[in-house]
Amino acid sequence: MTSRKTTQTMKPATAAKKLGVYLEATPAEFQEGVVSRDELNELQASPPEWLRDLRRNGPHPRQVVAAKLGISIGGLARAGLMDPLTTEQINAIKDENPEWLQRERATQAEVKKEAARVKKEATAKEKNTEAEQRRS
């Protein structure tokens, strides 16, 4: 008995998230179909013009907007930015550098600093445990 390999597929929303694009801005055929793993890999390896244009100009989904601004998705929500933004809008916010953006960037920097400290502490603790086990 031979087993047939089934093609792994995903919903367009999942594929859009993996591609880092806003689903509603993608072509209708992308939104209405399913995307196979092979198709996703092909889109990533050799993006068509519509995908390159979306990545370059937007509109961008929240996770991309947050990353481009150097803040968290929660920071976007606190600032009242719930809609997708274009690259032009993101650049305008960066140029304006409002107080909320400065505050959120500082918060993000503290979060990253704390995460690095915790990771370093965990690594040191792990090394100590390994050293103790070797001595036993």
Summary of the structure (lengths in Angstrom):
residues: 136
radius of gyration: 21.2
end to end distance: 51.7
largest distance: 66.3
contacts: 341
relative contact order: 0.10
helix: 70%
strand: 4%
